[in-house]
Amino acid sequence: MIQQLLWNPLFQFSILVLGTVAVRVVLGRNPTIRFIVSVCFFALLTATLLSHGITPYSPDIGDDVLSRKITTGSLKAVWWIGGAVVLVTSVRLFLIFENKPREGRLAQDLVVGVIYLGAGLALIANVFSLPIGTLIATSGAFAIVLGLALQSTLNDVFSGVALNLGRPYAVGDWIVLEGGFQGRVVETNWRSTHLVNGTEDLVVLPNSTLAKARLVNLTRPDETHGVSITVRFLPTRTPAAIEETMRTVLLSSVSIVKIPPPSALVVGIDSQAIEIELSFRVSGFSLSGAARSEIFDLIYRHAKTTGLKMAGPRDVAIPYQEAALDGLSAKHPGTPWRLLESISLFTTLTDDEKDALASSMTRRTYQKNSIIASQGNKLSSLMIMRTGVAVVEHTENGARSELARLSPGDLFGERGVLVDAAEAGDTRALTFVVIYEISKEDLAAVMRDRPALAEELGVLLSRRMEDEEHLTNANALVHGPHPDTLASRIRRLFEIPKETEFL
């Protein structure tokens, strides 16, 4: 009895299945172990079936015993499924595309689908003894109807296969489609591609639409993105002088990349205007908006300090006339007064206070690459950039890092004036620089009557210290005092009453 049970193919098959499952559970999901276990199971199953006279790759003929027919058919079905599993595990293990995981996964899925389809057809032919050719022929009409019904979906799926193989874009890339629509790719699948547009809305596009559309990948071949800005100026200066001013604008920017270097070129000239094109690159497409805003602000500031005047639109003919001075400028024609008037920090001062402060300002000039203020020194005057570009560089342990770039209208030296602290870095002129300075004593006389001015300067110092803290290592020169200590020191140095709150 026991010998008959051991010789029973169904019992042997059950023992084989249990042993295979046990090995798979114990040894885990390692692909190599899965392949070896699958091969061993298939080989032992084949040997078991053949030893009992069961040919799994040929249909049964003349067996009329129902129970034996069901058992034989079940064992054959398992054999065909086992063979498919062996092929699938080998595909997962050996069909690998180096450095192209997405393409490799797609190729594996396609081959696996073909394997399971073939195993299913073979199972129908050899287990159920059905003629495959007749079955395929009779299902042709159904396949045509199904294909027409799923035409759109199948189009999206095959387009998705083509896009995944060609890879014109990847997750994280910014793309622009025909019509100007642009977005960042956040997900791709067999049927559609998901984008996030500039307003952070999710847009789902069928792959068939993307496969037929002309698109521009803003992230390839590298992450940097090019930006161009065209500005028009009245012909009050030579094209070369305007072009040089625009190069200074690009030099002032901290949002654009320096390699490849930005450029400013004259692209047009007529009796109405001189056109300059500024071209630069940013480290990522998402930063282009902020970079444009910074460049526009710098264009205005540098143009104002050099006397350049913006021209009207190209299609609107406006006769050029020298702009007349407004009432305030006519009354106060001096450069120091106009400089104070252009800085928001001093807008709360009265005309008399501006006159007094402007009369005490001293003009300083610095040649290119000269040091305006050295790291570790204490400045006793508030310095206001009039023209040119300067950079603040911090040096520590032989390593030099850039803290800030200063353009017309920027202030520095408030650290020494407000809290008697040393400069965090060397302030070096990148171009010819003109600076107007306000002594500590003259500034103190104004701040005692205008505590709001001390408040603004204190906020400016606090923010600058925070920015420097992110760019350099912790040290006393960069961090400066705590805000509470900062406020108390400013009050003490300038004799501002304690009840006056700022910062």
Buried (B, 14 or more C-beta within 10 A) or exposed (E): EEEEEEEEBBEBBEEBBEBBEEBBEEEEEEEEBBBBBBBBBBEBBBEBBEEBEBEBEEEBEEEEEEEEEEBBBEBBBBBBBBBBBBBBBBBBBEBEEEEEEBBBBBBBEEBBEEBBEBBEBBBBBBBEEEEEEEEEEEEEEEEEEEEEEEEEEBBBBBBBBBBBEEEBBEEEBBBBBEEEBBBBBEEBEBBBBBBBEEEEEEEEBBBBBBBEEEBEBBBBEEBBBEBEBEBBBBBBBEBEBBBBBBBBBBBBBEBBBEEEEBBBEBEEEEEBBBBBBBBBBBBBBEBBEEBBEBBEBBBBBBBBBBEBBEBEEEEEEEEBEEEEEEEEEEEBEEBBBBBBBBBEBBEEBEEEBBBBBBEBBEEBEBEEEEBBBEBEEBBEBBBBBBBBBBBBBBEBEEEEBEBBBBBBBBBBBBBBBBBBBBBBBBBBBBBBBBBBBBBBEBBBBBBBEBBEBBBBBBBBBBEBBEEBBEBBEEEEBBBBBEBEEBBBBBBEBBEBEEEEEBB
